[in-house]
Amino acid sequence: MAEPFSSLSPTSSKGNETKADLGKQSQAAAMATPPLAAVLLVLLVVCAAFPSSHPLALGLESPPAAEAAAASSPFDAALAALEKRIGYGFRSPGLLRRSMTHASYSRENGRALAVLGLACAQSAAALRVLAADRDAAASAVSRGTRDAAGEAACAAAGQRVGIPSIVRVAGGTKASAAPVVCGALRALVGAVALDNGTADAAGEVFWRLHDLAAAESATAAM
């Protein structure tokens, strides 16, 4: 008797076997690869178990922290101490930095601020003379201005607040030289005026430093 005829040819039978094999391989691959949610859960558990892996714990500071660390230099510490000595806190610290930078050190220096500071100091000195005597002669006003805002007086006031140890100068320039100290003090006064927007605050700082230096000189002379 003839064998029953099969509806599946050898070729189609092999194709079905191949599809079955591929299906099994896909199932195996799916079982071998963990779901994304499971991977994230494992990572969270690892981070919680090892907090030292956090960038800050490894010493990798965030940008703001790195900038704060960089800002705490000896120069910046000296400027902060200077603010306390003169009794004025700068809203724009860059002006204070510039005032304590000599022209020999950088193109960004306090020369222009010194011009403003000299004008403020002279105005404050002239105002004090005339406030004491409105009938004062012009020569008396000029003399009072010269005595208070001149190089010798400014250098003495600058020495009093420690400018020689703060001002930045290039090699070969003596930080304690009178012209350097006086210029830095005038630049400081000018920086106060520009930061505050008025000459009044600058005049107050100028007289505070001038009077302290004068009192110290008088004490030393006794």
MODELLER restraints for C-alpha pairs under 7 A, 6 or more apart:
rsr = mdl.restraints
at = mdl.atoms
rsr.add(forms.Gaussian(group=physical.xy_distance, feature=features.Distance(at['CA:52:A'], at['CA:58:A']), mean=6.56, stdev=0.5))
rsr.add(forms.Gaussian(group=physical.xy_distance, feature=features.Distance(at['CA:75:A'], at['CA:166:A']), mean=6.94, stdev=0.5))
rsr.add(forms.Gaussian(group=physical.xy_distance, feature=features.Distance(at['CA:78:A'], at['CA:166:A']), mean=6.32, stdev=0.5))
rsr.add(forms.Gaussian(group=physical.xy_distance, feature=features.Distance(at['CA:83:A'], at['CA:89:A']), mean=5.62, stdev=0.5))
rsr.add(forms.Gaussian(group=physical.xy_distance, feature=features.Distance(at['CA:85:A'], at['CA:161:A']), mean=6.69, stdev=0.5))
rsr.add(forms.Gaussian(group=physical.xy_distance, feature=features.Distance(at['CA:86:A'], at['CA:205:A']), mean=6.26, stdev=0.5))
rsr.add(forms.Gaussian(group=physical.xy_distance, feature=features.Distance(at['CA:86:A'], at['CA:209:A']), mean=6.88, stdev=0.5))
rsr.add(forms.Gaussian(group=physical.xy_distance, feature=features.Distance(at['CA:90:A'], at['CA:195:A']), mean=6.62, stdev=0.5))
rsr.add(forms.Gaussian(group=physical.xy_distance, feature=features.Distance(at['CA:91:A'], at['CA:195:A']), mean=6.53, stdev=0.5))
rsr.add(forms.Gaussian(group=physical.xy_distance, feature=features.Distance(at['CA:92:A'], at['CA:195:A']), mean=6.33, stdev=0.5))
rsr.add(forms.Gaussian(group=physical.xy_distance, feature=features.Distance(at['CA:95:A'], at['CA:191:A']), mean=5.53, stdev=0.5))
rsr.add(forms.Gaussian(group=physical.xy_distance, feature=features.Distance(at['CA:96:A'], at['CA:188:A']), mean=6.65, stdev=0.5))
rsr.add(forms.Gaussian(group=physical.xy_distance, feature=features.Distance(at['CA:96:A'], at['CA:191:A']), mean=6.25, stdev=0.5))
rsr.add(forms.Gaussian(group=physical.xy_distance, feature=features.Distance(at['CA:98:A'], at['CA:108:A']), mean=6.46, stdev=0.5))
rsr.add(forms.Gaussian(group=physical.xy_distance, feature=features.Distance(at['CA:98:A'], at['CA:109:A']), mean=5.06, stdev=0.5))
rsr.add(forms.Gaussian(group=physical.xy_distance, feature=features.Distance(at['CA:98:A'], at['CA:110:A']), mean=5.19, stdev=0.5))
rsr.add(forms.Gaussian(group=physical.xy_distance, feature=features.Distance(at['CA:99:A'], at['CA:109:A']), mean=6.46, stdev=0.5))
rsr.add(forms.Gaussian(group=physical.xy_distance, feature=features.Distance(at['CA:99:A'], at['CA:110:A']), mean=4.27, stdev=0.5))
rsr.add(forms.Gaussian(group=physical.xy_distance, feature=features.Distance(at['CA:99:A'], at['CA:113:A']), mean=6.69, stdev=0.5))
rsr.add(forms.Gaussian(group=physical.xy_distance, feature=features.Distance(at['CA:99:A'], at['CA:184:A']), mean=6.00, stdev=0.5))
rsr.add(forms.Gaussian(group=physical.xy_distance, feature=features.Distance(at['CA:99:A'], at['CA:187:A']), mean=4.84, stdev=0.5))
rsr.add(forms.Gaussian(group=physical.xy_distance, feature=features.Distance(at['CA:99:A'], at['CA:188:A']), mean=5.22, stdev=0.5))
rsr.add(forms.Gaussian(group=physical.xy_distance, feature=features.Distance(at['CA:99:A'], at['CA:191:A']), mean=6.49, stdev=0.5))
rsr.add(forms.Gaussian(group=physical.xy_distance, feature=features.Distance(at['CA:100:A'], at['CA:110:A']), mean=6.70, stdev=0.5))
rsr.add(forms.Gaussian(group=physical.xy_distance, feature=features.Distance(at['CA:100:A'], at['CA:166:A']), mean=6.83, stdev=0.5))
rsr.add(forms.Gaussian(group=physical.xy_distance, feature=features.Distance(at['CA:100:A'], at['CA:167:A']), mean=4.52, stdev=0.5))
rsr.add(forms.Gaussian(group=physical.xy_distance, feature=features.Distance(at['CA:100:A'], at['CA:168:A']), mean=6.22, stdev=0.5))
rsr.add(forms.Gaussian(group=physical.xy_distance, feature=features.Distance(at['CA:100:A'], at['CA:184:A']), mean=5.80, stdev=0.5))
rsr.add(forms.Gaussian(group=physical.xy_distance, feature=features.Distance(at['CA:101:A'], at['CA:109:A']), mean=4.90, stdev=0.5))
rsr.add(forms.Gaussian(group=physical.xy_distance, feature=features.Distance(at['CA:101:A'], at['CA:110:A']), mean=5.94, stdev=0.5))
rsr.add(forms.Gaussian(group=physical.xy_distance, feature=features.Distance(at['CA:101:A'], at['CA:167:A']), mean=5.66, stdev=0.5))
rsr.add(forms.Gaussian(group=physical.xy_distance, feature=features.Distance(at['CA:101:A'], at['CA:168:A']), mean=4.85, stdev=0.5))
rsr.add(forms.Gaussian(group=physical.xy_distance, feature=features.Distance(at['CA:101:A'], at['CA:169:A']), mean=6.68, stdev=0.5))
rsr.add(forms.Gaussian(group=physical.xy_distance, feature=features.Distance(at['CA:102:A'], at['CA:109:A']), mean=5.51, stdev=0.5))
rsr.add(forms.Gaussian(group=physical.xy_distance, feature=features.Distance(at['CA:102:A'], at['CA:110:A']), mean=6.42, stdev=0.5))
rsr.add(forms.Gaussian(group=physical.xy_distance, feature=features.Distance(at['CA:102:A'], at['CA:167:A']), mean=6.81, stdev=0.5))
rsr.add(forms.Gaussian(group=physical.xy_distance, feature=features.Distance(at['CA:102:A'], at['CA:168:A']), mean=5.84, stdev=0.5))
rsr.add(forms.Gaussian(group=physical.xy_distance, feature=features.Distance(at['CA:102:A'], at['CA:169:A']), mean=5.26, stdev=0.5))
rsr.add(forms.Gaussian(group=physical.xy_distance, feature=features.Distance(at['CA:103:A'], at['CA:109:A']), mean=5.25, stdev=0.5))
rsr.add(forms.Gaussian(group=physical.xy_distance, feature=features.Distance(at['CA:103:A'], at['CA:111:A']), mean=6.85, stdev=0.5))
rsr.add(forms.Gaussian(group=physical.xy_distance, feature=features.Distance(at['CA:104:A'], at['CA:169:A']), mean=5.79, stdev=0.5))
rsr.add(forms.Gaussian(group=physical.xy_distance, feature=features.Distance(at['CA:104:A'], at['CA:170:A']), mean=5.25, stdev=0.5))
rsr.add(forms.Gaussian(group=physical.xy_distance, feature=features.Distance(at['CA:105:A'], at['CA:168:A']), mean=6.35, stdev=0.5))
rsr.add(forms.Gaussian(group=physical.xy_distance, feature=features.Distance(at['CA:105:A'], at['CA:169:A']), mean=4.78, stdev=0.5))
rsr.add(forms.Gaussian(group=physical.xy_distance, feature=features.Distance(at['CA:105:A'], at['CA:170:A']), mean=4.57, stdev=0.5))
rsr.add(forms.Gaussian(group=physical.xy_distance, feature=features.Distance(at['CA:110:A'], at['CA:184:A']), mean=6.99, stdev=0.5))
rsr.add(forms.Gaussian(group=physical.xy_distance, feature=features.Distance(at['CA:110:A'], at['CA:187:A']), mean=5.39, stdev=0.5))
rsr.add(forms.Gaussian(group=physical.xy_distance, feature=features.Distance(at['CA:111:A'], at['CA:187:A']), mean=6.71, stdev=0.5))
rsr.add(forms.Gaussian(group=physical.xy_distance, feature=features.Distance(at['CA:113:A'], at['CA:187:A']), mean=4.48, stdev=0.5))
rsr.add(forms.Gaussian(group=physical.xy_distance, feature=features.Distance(at['CA:113:A'], at['CA:190:A']), mean=4.81, stdev=0.5))
rsr.add(forms.Gaussian(group=physical.xy_distance, feature=features.Distance(at['CA:113:A'], at['CA:191:A']), mean=5.96, stdev=0.5))
rsr.add(forms.Gaussian(group=physical.xy_distance, feature=features.Distance(at['CA:114:A'], at['CA:183:A']), mean=5.89, stdev=0.5))
rsr.add(forms.Gaussian(group=physical.xy_distance, feature=features.Distance(at['CA:114:A'], at['CA:184:A']), mean=6.95, stdev=0.5))
rsr.add(forms.Gaussian(group=physical.xy_distance, feature=features.Distance(at['CA:114:A'], at['CA:186:A']), mean=4.55, stdev=0.5))
rsr.add(forms.Gaussian(group=physical.xy_distance, feature=features.Distance(at['CA:114:A'], at['CA:187:A']), mean=3.65, stdev=0.5))
rsr.add(forms.Gaussian(group=physical.xy_distance, feature=features.Distance(at['CA:114:A'], at['CA:190:A']), mean=5.88, stdev=0.5))
rsr.add(forms.Gaussian(group=physical.xy_distance, feature=features.Distance(at['CA:116:A'], at['CA:190:A']), mean=4.89, stdev=0.5))
rsr.add(forms.Gaussian(group=physical.xy_distance, feature=features.Distance(at['CA:117:A'], at['CA:186:A']), mean=4.53, stdev=0.5))
rsr.add(forms.Gaussian(group=physical.xy_distance, feature=features.Distance(at['CA:117:A'], at['CA:187:A']), mean=5.49, stdev=0.5))
rsr.add(forms.Gaussian(group=physical.xy_distance, feature=features.Distance(at['CA:117:A'], at['CA:188:A']), mean=6.97, stdev=0.5))
rsr.add(forms.Gaussian(group=physical.xy_distance, feature=features.Distance(at['CA:117:A'], at['CA:189:A']), mean=4.71, stdev=0.5))
rsr.add(forms.Gaussian(group=physical.xy_distance, feature=features.Distance(at['CA:117:A'], at['CA:190:A']), mean=3.63, stdev=0.5))
rsr.add(forms.Gaussian(group=physical.xy_distance, feature=features.Distance(at['CA:118:A'], at['CA:149:A']), mean=6.99, stdev=0.5))
rsr.add(forms.Gaussian(group=physical.xy_distance, feature=features.Distance(at['CA:118:A'], at['CA:186:A']), mean=5.57, stdev=0.5))
rsr.add(forms.Gaussian(group=physical.xy_distance, feature=features.Distance(at['CA:120:A'], at['CA:199:A']), mean=5.99, stdev=0.5))
rsr.add(forms.Gaussian(group=physical.xy_distance, feature=features.Distance(at['CA:120:A'], at['CA:202:A']), mean=6.65, stdev=0.5))
rsr.add(forms.Gaussian(group=physical.xy_distance, feature=features.Distance(at['CA:120:A'], at['CA:203:A']), mean=6.29, stdev=0.5))
rsr.add(forms.Gaussian(group=physical.xy_distance, feature=features.Distance(at['CA:121:A'], at['CA:149:A']), mean=5.70, stdev=0.5))
rsr.add(forms.Gaussian(group=physical.xy_distance, feature=features.Distance(at['CA:121:A'], at['CA:203:A']), mean=6.23, stdev=0.5))
rsr.add(forms.Gaussian(group=physical.xy_distance, feature=features.Distance(at['CA:121:A'], at['CA:206:A']), mean=6.43, stdev=0.5))
rsr.add(forms.Gaussian(group=physical.xy_distance, feature=features.Distance(at['CA:122:A'], at['CA:145:A']), mean=5.45, stdev=0.5))
rsr.add(forms.Gaussian(group=physical.xy_distance, feature=features.Distance(at['CA:122:A'], at['CA:149:A']), mean=5.78, stdev=0.5))
rsr.add(forms.Gaussian(group=physical.xy_distance, feature=features.Distance(at['CA:124:A'], at['CA:203:A']), mean=5.44, stdev=0.5))
rsr.add(forms.Gaussian(group=physical.xy_distance, feature=features.Distance(at['CA:125:A'], at['CA:144:A']), mean=6.51, stdev=0.5))
rsr.add(forms.Gaussian(group=physical.xy_distance, feature=features.Distance(at['CA:125:A'], at['CA:145:A']), mean=4.97, stdev=0.5))
rsr.add(forms.Gaussian(group=physical.xy_distance, feature=features.Distance(at['CA:125:A'], at['CA:148:A']), mean=6.21, stdev=0.5))
rsr.add(forms.Gaussian(group=physical.xy_distance, feature=features.Distance(at['CA:126:A'], at['CA:141:A']), mean=5.63, stdev=0.5))
rsr.add(forms.Gaussian(group=physical.xy_distance, feature=features.Distance(at['CA:126:A'], at['CA:144:A']), mean=6.76, stdev=0.5))
rsr.add(forms.Gaussian(group=physical.xy_distance, feature=features.Distance(at['CA:126:A'], at['CA:145:A']), mean=5.51, stdev=0.5))
rsr.add(forms.Gaussian(group=physical.xy_distance, feature=features.Distance(at['CA:129:A'], at['CA:141:A']), mean=5.99, stdev=0.5))
rsr.add(forms.Gaussian(group=physical.xy_distance, feature=features.Distance(at['CA:129:A'], at['CA:144:A']), mean=6.54, stdev=0.5))
rsr.add(forms.Gaussian(group=physical.xy_distance, feature=features.Distance(at['CA:130:A'], at['CA:136:A']), mean=6.33, stdev=0.5))
rsr.add(forms.Gaussian(group=physical.xy_distance, feature=features.Distance(at['CA:147:A'], at['CA:153:A']), mean=6.75, stdev=0.5))
rsr.add(forms.Gaussian(group=physical.xy_distance, feature=features.Distance(at['CA:151:A'], at['CA:179:A']), mean=6.91, stdev=0.5))
rsr.add(forms.Gaussian(group=physical.xy_distance, feature=features.Distance(at['CA:151:A'], at['CA:182:A']), mean=5.75, stdev=0.5))
rsr.add(forms.Gaussian(group=physical.xy_distance, feature=features.Distance(at['CA:154:A'], at['CA:182:A']), mean=4.84, stdev=0.5))
rsr.add(forms.Gaussian(group=physical.xy_distance, feature=features.Distance(at['CA:154:A'], at['CA:185:A']), mean=6.45, stdev=0.5))
rsr.add(forms.Gaussian(group=physical.xy_distance, feature=features.Distance(at['CA:155:A'], at['CA:178:A']), mean=5.32, stdev=0.5))
rsr.add(forms.Gaussian(group=physical.xy_distance, feature=features.Distance(at['CA:155:A'], at['CA:181:A']), mean=5.23, stdev=0.5))
rsr.add(forms.Gaussian(group=physical.xy_distance, feature=features.Distance(at['CA:155:A'], at['CA:182:A']), mean=4.29, stdev=0.5))
rsr.add(forms.Gaussian(group=physical.xy_distance, feature=features.Distance(at['CA:156:A'], at['CA:213:A']), mean=6.24, stdev=0.5))
rsr.add(forms.Gaussian(group=physical.xy_distance, feature=features.Distance(at['CA:157:A'], at['CA:209:A']), mean=5.59, stdev=0.5))
rsr.add(forms.Gaussian(group=physical.xy_distance, feature=features.Distance(at['CA:157:A'], at['CA:210:A']), mean=5.45, stdev=0.5))
rsr.add(forms.Gaussian(group=physical.xy_distance, feature=features.Distance(at['CA:157:A'], at['CA:213:A']), mean=5.05, stdev=0.5))
rsr.add(forms.Gaussian(group=physical.xy_distance, feature=features.Distance(at['CA:158:A'], at['CA:181:A']), mean=5.68, stdev=0.5))
rsr.add(forms.Gaussian(group=physical.xy_distance, feature=features.Distance(at['CA:158:A'], at['CA:182:A']), mean=6.35, stdev=0.5))
rsr.add(forms.Gaussian(group=physical.xy_distance, feature=features.Distance(at['CA:158:A'], at['CA:185:A']), mean=5.51, stdev=0.5))
rsr.add(forms.Gaussian(group=physical.xy_distance, feature=features.Distance(at['CA:160:A'], at['CA:213:A']), mean=5.89, stdev=0.5))
rsr.add(forms.Gaussian(group=physical.xy_distance, feature=features.Distance(at['CA:163:A'], at['CA:181:A']), mean=6.33, stdev=0.5))
rsr.add(forms.Gaussian(group=physical.xy_distance, feature=features.Distance(at['CA:164:A'], at['CA:175:A']), mean=5.04, stdev=0.5))
rsr.add(forms.Gaussian(group=physical.xy_distance, feature=features.Distance(at['CA:164:A'], at['CA:176:A']), mean=4.83, stdev=0.5))
rsr.add(forms.Gaussian(group=physical.xy_distance, feature=features.Distance(at['CA:164:A'], at['CA:181:A']), mean=6.32, stdev=0.5))
rsr.add(forms.Gaussian(group=physical.xy_distance, feature=features.Distance(at['CA:167:A'], at['CA:175:A']), mean=6.72, stdev=0.5))
rsr.add(forms.Gaussian(group=physical.xy_distance, feature=features.Distance(at['CA:169:A'], at['CA:175:A']), mean=6.36, stdev=0.5))
rsr.add(forms.Gaussian(group=physical.xy_distance, feature=features.Distance(at['CA:175:A'], at['CA:181:A']), mean=6.88, stdev=0.5))
rsr.add(forms.Gaussian(group=physical.xy_distance, feature=features.Distance(at['CA:189:A'], at['CA:202:A']), mean=5.25, stdev=0.5))
rsr.add(forms.Gaussian(group=physical.xy_distance, feature=features.Distance(at['CA:189:A'], at['CA:205:A']), mean=6.87, stdev=0.5))
rsr.add(forms.Gaussian(group=physical.xy_distance, feature=features.Distance(at['CA:189:A'], at['CA:206:A']), mean=6.33, stdev=0.5))
rsr.add(forms.Gaussian(group=physical.xy_distance, feature=features.Distance(at['CA:190:A'], at['CA:202:A']), mean=6.78, stdev=0.5))
rsr.add(forms.Gaussian(group=physical.xy_distance, feature=features.Distance(at['CA:192:A'], at['CA:201:A']), mean=6.71, stdev=0.5))
rsr.add(forms.Gaussian(group=physical.xy_distance, feature=features.Distance(at['CA:192:A'], at['CA:202:A']), mean=5.26, stdev=0.5))
rsr.add(forms.Gaussian(group=physical.xy_distance, feature=features.Distance(at['CA:193:A'], at['CA:199:A']), mean=5.03, stdev=0.5))
rsr.add(forms.Gaussian(group=physical.xy_distance, feature=features.Distance(at['CA:193:A'], at['CA:201:A']), mean=6.30, stdev=0.5))
rsr.add(forms.Gaussian(group=physical.xy_distance, feature=features.Distance(at['CA:193:A'], at['CA:202:A']), mean=4.86, stdev=0.5))
